[in-house]
Amino acid sequence: MVRSRTAMIPKLREFRRPVRIIFGAADPYLNQGVARTFHEFLPGSELFLIPGARHFVQMDEPEQVARLILAMPKATCRRRASARSSCTSDAEPLAFAPVLKGLAQR
């Protein structure tokens, strides 16, 4: 199962939207090694390991997580004649969720 999910790793390396990886430095489940692996697979990403925070980093350090999210760069989009927005990347962020889940299970 993990093997089939890791088949998309090359696509992760091509992902060009802003990504912030926020992990608790003391997370016993998704540890710092997993965070660094995600960071390696997403070359344009930023990695933040929050000291003292565990698995539920957003509950352990809500203010710090909120600051990091609010300070994220925005994806570059342009308006089309049809009044719809078009972002520079055609990749959908949720398309990679199964891949990330598979990597976390390694």
N, C-alpha and C positions, 0 to 999 in steps of 0.2 A: 504494500500500500504506500509506504513512504517513497519507494522507487518511482511509482507513477506520479506522485506529487512533486518530486524533485525534477521531473522532466521540464518544468517551466522555469527552472533557475536561469537559463540564458535570457529569457524574457525579462526577468527581474533586473538583470544587468543593463537592460535597455530602457527601463522605466525612467522617465525624465521629469515627473512632477515632484514638487517638494515633499520630502518625507522626514519626519522627526520620529526617531525611535526613542521612546521614553520608558525606561525600565527601572525598577527598584534595585539598587545595588545589592540588597540583602535578600532578593527573591530566591527562595529555595527550589522553585519549580522551573521557571524560565530564567535561568541564571545569566550571569554576565557573558558567558560563552555563547549562549543562544543570541543574546543582544548583539554581540560582535559579529556573529555569522550573518544576521539580518543586515547589519551595517555593511558588511563586505559584499553581499549580494545586491545591495541597492547603492551604487556608487555615488549618487548625488545626495545621499541621506546624511542626517546629522544624528549622532548618538548621544543621549543624555542618560547617565546612570545616577540616579538620585540617592545620595548617601542615606543609609538608615531605612529607606523605604523597602517594603517587601513586595509580595505578589500583587497586592491591590494598591499600587503606587498612587493612583488617583484618590484613594481614601487616606493613605498615610501622609501624603504631601499635596493636598488639593490646590493650595495657592501656587506652589511651584509648578505643578503640572499645568494649571490654567495659564500662568505667565508664559510658559513654553509654547502652548498651543496658540495663544493670542498673538504671540510674536512671530509666528510662522510666516514665511513669505507666501504670497498668493500665487496660484497658477496663472500663467499668462493666457488670457482669453481675448477673443475679438468678436465683435458683433457681425452677424451675417445680414444680408439684405432681408432675409425672412424673419428678422428680429430674434433669432435664436443665437445663443452664444456658442462659440466654438473654441475649445481649448487647444493648445499647441500639440498636446499628446493625445493619441487615440486610445491609449490604454485606460482601462477602468480599474480603479484601486481595488475594488472588491474581488476582481478576478484572481488576485494573488492570495486571497485568504486561505484557500486550501493548501497552497504551497507553503505558506508560513506555518500553518498548523502541522503539516508533515515534517517540516524541519525541526519544530519544537519537540516533536516526539522522538527524535533521534537519540 
